[in-house]
Amino acid sequence: METNLANPYISLHADPALLDQVLINLLVNAMEAVKTVEAPQITLAAYTSPDEKTVIKVMDNGIGMSQEVQEKIFIPFFSTRKQGSGIGLSLCKQIVLLHRGTIQVQSAPGEGTTFMLRFGQ
């Protein structure tokens, strides 16, 4: 795992426990996605965008997701895992929205996945 913090003084006004839950969930999903990949890589990055938004990215080089799966991942109780409850990403989205932010996913099968969280000031 690699961390990339462009500005060590970056700040975000948020509930730390709730944001921790979002990041833990995204990192656990990333670890699951890279389990079978040779040379697994997970990157956690944070920076301030040109429009002054705080951006947090969780990227992996794992198995990726089809467009069809991406359209369903934030729906409660949808899961691609046998042991999954389908609550994690739905909860992440609600927490991000509670903080007046957005969550987006970019993924392709065999190429990995990036989750991007954007928060206004």
DSSP file (Angstrom, degrees, kcal/mol; ACC not computed):
  #  RESIDUE AA STRUCTURE BP1 BP2  ACC     N-H-->O    O-->H-N    N-H-->O    O-->H-N    TCO  KAPPA ALPHA  PHI   PSI    X-CA   Y-CA   Z-CA
    1    1 A M              0   0    0      0, 0.0     2,-0.4     0, 0.0    42,-0.2   0.000 360.0 360.0 360.0 141.2    0.0    0.0    0.0
    2    2 A E  E     -a   43   0A   0     40,-2.7    42,-2.6     2,-0.0     2,-0.4  -0.956 360.0-153.4-124.7 142.3    1.2    3.5   -0.9
    3    3 A T  E     -a   44   0A   0     -2,-0.4     2,-0.5    40,-0.2    42,-0.2  -0.938   5.6-168.3-114.9 143.1    0.0    6.8    0.5
    4    4 A N  E     +a   45   0A   0     40,-2.7    42,-2.0    -2,-0.4     2,-0.7  -0.911  10.7 171.3-133.5 103.9    0.3   10.0   -1.5
    5    5 A L  E     -a   46   0A   0     -2,-0.5    42,-0.1    40,-0.2    40,-0.1  -0.879   9.7-173.6-117.2  96.8   -0.4   13.2    0.4
    6    6 A A  S    S+     0   0    0     40,-1.3    -1,-0.2    -2,-0.7    41,-0.1   0.864  81.3  29.7 -59.7 -39.2    0.5   16.2   -1.8
    7    7 A N    >   -     0   0    0     39,-0.4     3,-1.8     1,-0.1    -1,-0.2  -0.957  67.3-159.9-125.3 111.2   -0.1   18.7    1.0
    8    8 A P  T 3  S+     0   0    0      0, 0.0    -1,-0.1     0, 0.0    -2,-0.1   0.642  93.0  57.9 -66.0 -11.1    0.6   17.5    4.6
    9    9 A Y  T 3  S+     0   0    0      2,-0.1    -3,-0.0    -3,-0.0     0, 0.0   0.237  73.9 134.9-102.2  12.5   -1.6   20.3    5.8
   10   10 A I    <   -     0   0    0     -3,-1.8     2,-0.3    36,-0.1    44,-0.0  -0.312  36.7-165.5 -59.9 143.4   -4.7   19.4    3.9
   11   11 A S        -     0   0    0      2,-0.0     2,-0.3     0, 0.0    -2,-0.1  -0.937  17.6-171.9-135.9 158.4   -7.8   19.6    6.1
   12   12 A L        -     0   0    0     -2,-0.3     2,-1.0     2,-0.1   109,-0.1  -0.966  23.0-135.6-149.6 127.8  -11.4   18.4    5.9
   13   13 A H        +     0   0    0     -2,-0.3     2,-0.3    86,-0.1    -2,-0.0  -0.767  58.1 122.0 -87.3 104.8  -14.2   19.2    8.3
   14   14 A A  S    S-     0   0    0     -2,-1.0    -2,-0.1     0, 0.0     3,-0.1  -0.974  73.4 -85.4-156.7 162.8  -15.9   15.9    8.8
   15   15 A D     >  -     0   0    0     -2,-0.3     4,-2.6     1,-0.2     5,-0.3  -0.691  39.1-151.1 -73.9 113.9  -16.8   13.4   11.5
   16   16 A P  H  > S+     0   0    0      0, 0.0     4,-2.6     0, 0.0    -1,-0.2   0.868  92.0  51.9 -60.4 -37.6  -13.6   11.4   11.9
   17   17 A A  H  > S+     0   0    0      2,-0.2     4,-1.8     1,-0.2     5,-0.1   0.911 113.0  44.6 -65.8 -41.2  -15.3    8.2   13.0
   18   18 A L  H  > S+     0   0    0      2,-0.2     4,-1.8     1,-0.2    -1,-0.2   0.915 114.6  47.5 -69.8 -41.9  -17.7    8.2   10.0
   19   19 A L  H  X S+     0   0    0     -4,-2.6     4,-2.5     1,-0.2     5,-0.2   0.888 108.9  55.4 -67.1 -37.0  -14.9    9.1    7.5
   20   20 A D  H  X S+     0   0    0     -4,-2.6     4,-3.0    -5,-0.3     5,-0.2   0.923 105.9  52.6 -56.0 -44.1  -12.8    6.3    9.0
   21   21 A Q  H  X S+     0   0    0     -4,-1.8     4,-2.3     1,-0.2    -2,-0.2   0.896 109.0  49.1 -61.1 -41.3  -15.6    3.9    8.3
   22   22 A V  H  X S+     0   0    0     -4,-1.8     4,-2.5     2,-0.2    -1,-0.2   0.952 114.4  44.4 -62.0 -49.9  -15.7    5.0    4.6
   23   23 A L  H  X S+     0   0    0     -4,-2.5     4,-2.6     1,-0.2     5,-0.2   0.892 112.2  51.9 -66.4 -39.6  -12.0    4.6    4.2
   24   24 A I  H  X S+     0   0    0     -4,-3.0     4,-2.7    -5,-0.2     5,-0.2   0.938 111.4  48.1 -59.9 -46.0  -11.8    1.3    6.0
   25   25 A N  H  X S+     0   0    0     -4,-2.3     4,-2.3    -5,-0.2    -2,-0.2   0.931 113.2  46.5 -61.6 -46.3  -14.6   -0.1    3.8
   26   26 A L  H  X S+     0   0    0     -4,-2.5     4,-2.1     1,-0.2    -1,-0.2   0.886 114.3  48.0 -64.8 -38.3  -12.9    1.2    0.6
   27   27 A L  H  X S+     0   0    0     -4,-2.6     4,-2.5     2,-0.2    -2,-0.2   0.887 110.3  51.0 -70.7 -38.2   -9.6   -0.2    1.6
   28   28 A V  H  X S+     0   0    0     -4,-2.7     4,-2.1    -5,-0.2    -2,-0.2   0.917 111.5  48.7 -62.5 -42.9  -11.0   -3.6    2.6
   29   29 A N  H  X S+     0   0    0     -4,-2.3     4,-2.2    -5,-0.2    -2,-0.2   0.906 110.9  50.6 -62.6 -40.9  -12.7   -3.8   -0.8
   30   30 A A  H  X S+     0   0    0     -4,-2.1     4,-1.7     2,-0.2    -2,-0.2   0.909 108.6  51.7 -63.5 -41.9   -9.4   -2.9   -2.5
   31   31 A M  H  < S+     0   0    0     -4,-2.5     4,-0.5     1,-0.2    -1,-0.2   0.896 110.5  49.0 -61.8 -39.5   -7.6   -5.6   -0.5
   32   32 A E  H >< S+     0   0    0     -4,-2.1     3,-0.8     1,-0.2     4,-0.3   0.896 109.4  53.0 -64.2 -40.1  -10.2   -8.1   -1.7
   33   33 A A  H 3< S+     0   0    0     -4,-2.2    30,-1.5     1,-0.2     3,-0.3   0.794 111.8  43.9 -68.5 -29.3   -9.9   -6.9   -5.3
   34   34 A V  T >< S+     0   0    0     -4,-1.7     3,-1.4    28,-0.2    -1,-0.2   0.427  82.3 102.8 -96.9   1.8   -6.1   -7.4   -5.4
   35   35 A K  T <  S+     0   0    0     -3,-0.8    -1,-0.2    -4,-0.5    -2,-0.1   0.864  91.4  32.4 -51.4 -42.7   -6.0  -10.8   -3.6
   36   36 A T  T 3  S+     0   0    0     -4,-0.3     2,-0.4    -3,-0.3    -1,-0.3   0.326  97.5 106.2-101.7   7.1   -5.4  -12.7   -6.8
   37   37 A V  S <  S-     0   0    0     -3,-1.4     2,-0.3     1,-0.0    25,-0.1  -0.700  71.4-123.3 -92.5 137.3   -3.4  -10.1   -8.7
   38   38 A E  S    S+     0   0    0     -2,-0.4    -2,-0.1     1,-0.2    -1,-0.0  -0.612  97.4  10.9 -73.1 136.9    0.3  -10.5   -9.2
   39   39 A A  S    S-     0   0    0     -2,-0.3    -1,-0.2     1,-0.1    22,-0.0   0.973  91.2-151.7  56.8  61.1    2.1   -7.4   -7.7
   40   40 A P        -     0   0    0      0, 0.0     2,-0.4     0, 0.0    -1,-0.1  -0.314  14.6-170.7 -63.8 144.0   -0.9   -6.0   -5.9
   41   41 A Q        +     0   0    0      2,-0.0    20,-1.5   -40,-0.0     2,-0.4  -0.988  12.3 179.1-141.3 127.7   -1.0   -2.2   -5.5
   42   42 A I  E     - B   0  60A   0     -2,-0.4   -40,-2.7    18,-0.2     2,-0.4  -0.998  10.0-168.4-126.0 132.7   -3.3    0.0   -3.4
   43   43 A T  E     -aB   2  59A   0     16,-2.9    16,-2.9    -2,-0.4     2,-0.5  -0.983  10.1-165.4-125.9 131.9   -2.9    3.7   -3.3
   44   44 A L  E     +aB   3  58A   0    -42,-2.6   -40,-2.7    -2,-0.4     2,-0.3  -0.974  21.6 175.5-112.7 119.9   -4.6    6.2   -0.9
   45   45 A A  E     -aB   4  57A   0     12,-2.6    12,-2.9    -2,-0.5     2,-0.3  -0.927  14.1-175.1-128.5 149.9   -4.2    9.8   -2.1
   46   46 A A  E     +aB   5  56A   0    -42,-2.0   -40,-1.3    -2,-0.3   -39,-0.4  -0.996  17.7 142.9-143.7 140.4   -5.5   13.1   -0.9
   47   47 A Y  E     - B   0  55A   0      8,-2.2     8,-3.3    -2,-0.3     2,-0.5  -0.970  48.1-100.5-162.2 170.4   -5.2   16.6   -2.4
   48   48 A T  E     - B   0  54A   0     -2,-0.3     6,-0.2     6,-0.2     4,-0.0  -0.917  39.4-136.5-102.9 126.0   -7.0   19.9   -2.9
   49   49 A S    >   -     0   0    0      4,-3.0     3,-2.2    -2,-0.5     4,-0.0  -0.264  28.5-100.4 -75.6 165.3   -8.4   20.2   -6.5
   50   50 A P  T 3  S+     0   0    0      0, 0.0    -1,-0.1     0, 0.0    -2,-0.0   0.793 125.0  57.2 -57.5 -27.5   -8.1   23.4   -8.5
   51   51 A D  T 3  S-     0   0    0      2,-0.1    -2,-0.1     1,-0.0    -3,-0.0   0.150 123.5-105.8 -91.6  21.2  -11.7   24.3   -7.5
   52   52 A E  S <  S+     0   0    0     -3,-2.2     2,-0.3     1,-0.2    69,-0.1   0.695  73.4 141.7  67.8  22.7  -10.7   24.1   -3.8
   53   53 A K        -     0   0    0     67,-0.1    -4,-3.0    68,-0.1     2,-0.6  -0.724  54.4-123.4 -90.0 145.1  -12.4   20.7   -3.2
   54   54 A T  E     -BC  48 119A   0     65,-2.8    65,-2.5    -2,-0.3     2,-0.4  -0.807  33.0-163.7 -86.2 125.0  -10.7   18.2   -0.9
   55   55 A V  E     -BC  47 118A   0     -8,-3.3    -8,-2.2    -2,-0.6     2,-0.4  -0.930  13.5-173.5-117.4 132.4  -10.3   15.0   -2.9
   56   56 A I  E     -BC  46 117A   0     61,-2.4    61,-3.2    -2,-0.4     2,-0.4  -0.994   9.5-169.1-122.3 129.3   -9.6   11.5   -1.4
   57   57 A K  E     -BC  45 116A   0    -12,-2.9   -12,-2.6    -2,-0.4     2,-0.5  -0.953  14.1-166.9-121.2 138.6   -8.8    8.7   -3.8
   58   58 A V  E     +BC  44 115A   0     57,-2.3    57,-2.5    -2,-0.4     2,-0.4  -0.980  22.4 178.7-119.7 114.9   -8.6    4.9   -3.1
   59   59 A M  E     +BC  43 114A   0    -16,-2.9   -16,-2.9    -2,-0.5     2,-0.3  -0.903   8.1 175.2-121.4 143.9   -7.0    3.2   -6.1
   60   60 A D  E     -BC  42 113A   0     53,-2.4    53,-1.0    -2,-0.4   -18,-0.2  -0.965  33.8-138.6-141.1 161.3   -6.1   -0.5   -6.8
   61   61 A N        +     0   0    0    -20,-1.5    51,-0.2    -2,-0.3   -19,-0.1  -0.144  64.8 127.2-106.7  35.8   -4.8   -2.6   -9.6
   62   62 A G  S    S-     0   0    0    -21,-0.2    50,-0.4    51,-0.1   -28,-0.2   0.282  79.5 -62.2 -79.5-156.0   -7.2   -5.4   -8.8
   63   63 A I  S    S-     0   0    0    -30,-1.5    47,-3.4    48,-0.2    48,-0.2   0.666  70.9-151.6 -71.9 -18.1   -9.7   -7.3  -10.8
   64   64 A G        -     0   0    0     45,-0.3     2,-0.3    46,-0.2    49,-0.2  -0.022  10.5 -94.2  73.3 179.1  -11.9   -4.3  -11.6
   65   65 A M        -     0   0    0     47,-0.4    42,-0.1    44,-0.1    46,-0.1  -0.971  24.6-116.5-136.7 148.2  -15.6   -4.2  -12.3
   66   66 A S     >  -     0   0    0     -2,-0.3     4,-2.3    42,-0.2     5,-0.2  -0.352  35.3-108.3 -73.8 164.1  -17.8   -4.2  -15.3
   67   67 A Q  H  > S+     0   0    0      1,-0.2     4,-1.7     2,-0.2    -1,-0.1   0.879 120.5  56.6 -60.3 -38.4  -20.0   -1.2  -16.1
   68   68 A E  H  4 S+     0   0    0      1,-0.2     4,-0.4     2,-0.2    -1,-0.2   0.911 108.8  44.8 -61.6 -44.2  -23.1   -3.3  -15.1
   69   69 A V  H >> S+     0   0    0      1,-0.2     3,-1.7     2,-0.2     4,-1.2   0.908 108.7  57.4 -67.1 -41.6  -21.7   -3.9  -11.7
   70   70 A Q  H 3< S+     0   0    0     -4,-2.3     4,-0.3     1,-0.3     3,-0.3   0.846 101.5  57.0 -58.1 -34.2  -20.6   -0.3  -11.3
   71   71 A E  T 3< S+     0   0    0     -4,-1.7    -1,-0.3     1,-0.2    -2,-0.2   0.663 115.0  37.3 -71.0 -15.1  -24.2    0.8  -11.8
   72   72 A K  T X4 S+     0   0    0     -3,-1.7     3,-2.1    -4,-0.4    -1,-0.2   0.544  85.4  95.2-112.3 -10.6  -25.3   -1.4   -8.9
   73   73 A I  T 3< S+     0   0    0     -4,-1.2    16,-0.2     1,-0.3    17,-0.2   0.739  86.1  49.9 -64.5 -23.9  -22.6   -1.1   -6.2
   74   74 A F  T 3  S+     0   0    0     -4,-0.3    -1,-0.3    15,-0.1    -2,-0.1   0.436  85.6 106.1 -93.1   2.1  -24.2    1.7   -4.3
   75   75 A I  S X  S-     0   0    0     -3,-2.1     3,-1.9     1,-0.1    15,-0.2  -0.684  84.0-104.5 -80.5 127.8  -27.6   -0.1   -4.1
   76   76 A P  T 3  S+     0   0    0      0, 0.0    11,-0.2     0, 0.0    10,-0.1  -0.244 101.2  12.3 -55.2 137.5  -28.3   -1.5   -0.6
   77   77 A F  T 3  S+     0   0    0      9,-1.8     2,-0.5     1,-0.3    10,-0.2   0.452  90.9 129.2  74.3   6.0  -27.8   -5.3   -0.3
   78   78 A F    <   +     0   0    0     -3,-1.9     2,-0.3     8,-0.7    -1,-0.3  -0.802  29.7 159.7 -87.4 128.6  -26.1   -5.6   -3.7
   79   79 A S        -     0   0    0     -2,-0.5    -6,-0.0     5,-0.1     0, 0.0  -0.997  41.1-158.8-147.4 147.5  -22.9   -7.6   -3.4
   80   80 A T  S    S+     0   0    0     -2,-0.3     2,-0.3    -7,-0.0    -1,-0.1   0.451  75.9  86.6 -99.2  -4.8  -20.6   -9.5   -5.8
   81   81 A R  S >  S-     0   0    0      1,-0.1     3,-0.7     2,-0.0    -2,-0.0  -0.746  76.1-135.7 -99.9 144.3  -19.1  -11.5   -2.8
   82   82 A K  T 3  S+     0   0    0     -2,-0.3    -1,-0.1     1,-0.2    -3,-0.0   0.882 110.4  37.5 -60.6 -39.2  -20.5  -14.7   -1.4
   83   83 A Q  T 3  S+     0   0    0     -3,-0.0    -1,-0.2     2,-0.0     2,-0.2   0.397  95.1 115.0 -94.0   2.5  -19.9  -13.4    2.2
   84   84 A G    <   -     0   0    0     -3,-0.7    -5,-0.1     1,-0.1     0, 0.0  -0.463  50.3-161.3 -79.7 145.3  -20.8   -9.8    1.3
   85   85 A S        -     0   0    0     -2,-0.2    -1,-0.1    -7,-0.1    -6,-0.1   0.654  33.6-128.5 -94.2 -19.0  -23.9   -8.0    2.8
   86   86 A G  S    S+     0   0    0     -9,-0.1    -9,-1.8   -10,-0.1    -8,-0.7   0.661  82.7 104.6  78.5  15.2  -24.1   -5.3    0.3
   87   87 A I     >  +     0   0    0    -11,-0.2     4,-2.8   -10,-0.2     5,-0.2   0.785  57.1  75.2 -95.1 -32.7  -24.2   -2.6    3.0
   88   88 A G  H  > S+     0   0    0      1,-0.2     4,-2.4     2,-0.2     5,-0.1   0.895 100.5  34.9 -53.3 -59.3  -20.7   -1.2    2.8
   89   89 A L  H  > S+     0   0    0      2,-0.2     4,-2.3     1,-0.2    -1,-0.2   0.832 116.9  55.1 -71.6 -30.5  -20.7    0.9   -0.3
   90   90 A S  H  > S+     0   0    0     -4,-0.2     4,-1.9     2,-0.2    -1,-0.2   0.924 111.0  45.7 -63.3 -44.0  -24.3    2.0    0.2
   91   91 A L  H  X S+     0   0    0     -4,-2.8     4,-2.5     2,-0.2    -2,-0.2   0.902 109.9  54.9 -65.0 -42.0  -23.3    3.2    3.7
   92   92 A C  H  X S+     0   0    0     -4,-2.4     4,-2.6    -5,-0.2     5,-0.2   0.930 107.8  49.5 -56.2 -46.5  -20.2    4.9    2.3
   93   93 A K  H  X S+     0   0    0     -4,-2.3     4,-2.6     1,-0.2    -1,-0.2   0.913 110.7  49.4 -61.7 -42.7  -22.3    6.9   -0.1
   94   94 A Q  H  X S+     0   0    0     -4,-1.9     4,-2.2     2,-0.2    -1,-0.2   0.902 111.6  48.8 -64.0 -40.9  -24.7    8.0    2.6
   95   95 A I  H  X S+     0   0    0     -4,-2.5     4,-1.2     2,-0.2    -2,-0.2   0.922 112.4  47.9 -65.0 -44.1  -21.8    9.1    4.8
   96   96 A V  H ><>S+     0   0    0     -4,-2.6     5,-2.4     1,-0.2     3,-0.5   0.922 112.4  48.9 -63.4 -44.1  -20.2   11.1    2.0
   97   97 A L  H ><5S+     0   0    0     -4,-2.6     3,-2.0     1,-0.2    -1,-0.2   0.878 104.9  59.2 -63.0 -37.5  -23.6   12.7    1.1
   98   98 A L  H 3<5S+     0   0    0     -4,-2.2    -1,-0.2     1,-0.3    -2,-0.2   0.816 105.6  49.6 -58.7 -31.3  -24.1   13.6    4.8
   99   99 A H  T <<5S-     0   0    0     -4,-1.2    -1,-0.3    -3,-0.5    21,-0.3   0.135 123.0-108.4 -94.0  18.8  -20.8   15.5    4.5
  100  100 A R  T < 5S+     0   0    0     -3,-2.0    20,-0.7     1,-0.2    -3,-0.2   0.857  80.7 124.1  56.2  40.0  -22.1   17.3    1.4
  101  101 A G  E   < -D  119   0A   0     -5,-2.4     2,-0.3    18,-0.2    18,-0.2  -0.558  54.4-126.8-116.3-177.8  -19.6   15.3   -0.8
  102  102 A T  E     -D  118   0A   0     16,-2.1    16,-2.3    -2,-0.2     2,-0.4  -0.937   8.9-154.4-129.5 155.0  -19.7   13.0   -3.8
  103  103 A I  E     +D  117   0A   0     -2,-0.3     2,-0.3    14,-0.2    14,-0.2  -0.999  16.6 178.4-130.2 130.6  -18.4    9.5   -4.4
  104  104 A Q  E     -D  116   0A   0     12,-2.2    12,-2.5    -2,-0.4     2,-0.4  -0.925  13.3-150.7-129.6 154.4  -17.5    8.3   -7.9
  105  105 A V  E     -D  115   0A   0     -2,-0.3     2,-0.4    10,-0.2    10,-0.2  -0.977   8.7-175.0-126.6 141.0  -16.1    5.0   -9.2
  106  106 A Q  E     +D  114   0A   0      8,-2.3     8,-2.8    -2,-0.4     2,-0.3  -0.998  25.1 147.0-129.9 128.8  -14.0    4.3  -12.2
  107  107 A S  E     -D  113   0A   0     -2,-0.4     6,-0.2     6,-0.2   -37,-0.1  -0.994  26.8-169.5-158.6 157.2  -13.2    0.8  -13.1
  108  108 A A  E >>  -D  112   0A   0      4,-1.5     3,-2.5    -2,-0.3     4,-0.9  -0.972  43.4 -93.1-148.9 139.5  -12.6   -1.7  -15.8
  109  109 A P  T 34 S+     0   0    0      0, 0.0   -45,-0.3     0, 0.0   -46,-0.1  -0.287 111.8   6.1 -54.6 129.0  -12.3   -5.5  -15.7
  110  110 A G  T 34 S+     0   0    0    -47,-3.4   -46,-0.2     1,-0.1   -47,-0.1   0.414 119.2  77.8  79.8  -1.5   -8.7   -6.5  -15.2
  111  111 A E  T <4 S-     0   0    0     -3,-2.5   -48,-0.2     1,-0.3     2,-0.1   0.523  93.7-116.1-117.3  -9.5   -7.5   -2.9  -14.9
  112  112 A G  E  <  - D   0 108A   0     -4,-0.9    -4,-1.5   -50,-0.4   -47,-0.4  -0.446  25.3 -88.5 102.5-177.6   -8.4   -2.0  -11.3
  113  113 A T  E     -CD  60 107A   0    -53,-1.0   -53,-2.4    -6,-0.2     2,-0.4  -0.982  20.5-162.0-140.6 144.9  -10.7    0.5   -9.6
  114  114 A T  E     -CD  59 106A   0     -8,-2.8    -8,-2.3    -2,-0.3     2,-0.5  -0.996   3.9-164.8-128.7 127.0  -10.6    4.0   -8.3
  115  115 A F  E     -CD  58 105A   0    -57,-2.5   -57,-2.3    -2,-0.4     2,-0.5  -0.944  10.9-163.6-105.1 131.1  -13.0    5.5   -5.8
  116  116 A M  E     -CD  57 104A   0    -12,-2.5   -12,-2.2    -2,-0.5     2,-0.5  -0.969   5.3-166.9-121.4 123.2  -12.9    9.3   -5.7
  117  117 A L  E     -CD  56 103A   0    -61,-3.2   -61,-2.4    -2,-0.5     2,-0.4  -0.913   7.2-168.5-105.6 131.1  -14.5   11.3   -2.8
  118  118 A R  E     -CD  55 102A   0    -16,-2.3   -16,-2.1    -2,-0.5     2,-0.4  -0.985   4.2-175.8-125.1 129.7  -14.9   15.0   -3.2
  119  119 A F  E     -CD  54 101A   0    -65,-2.5   -65,-2.8    -2,-0.4   -18,-0.2  -0.980  16.3-138.3-126.8 134.9  -15.8   17.4   -0.4
  120  120 A G              0   0    0    -20,-0.7   -67,-0.1    -2,-0.4   -68,-0.1  -0.313 360.0 360.0 -80.3 170.8  -16.5   21.1   -0.6
  121  121 A Q              0   0    0    -69,-0.1    -1,-0.1    -2,-0.1   -68,-0.1   0.440 360.0 360.0 -87.6 360.0  -15.2   23.6    1.9
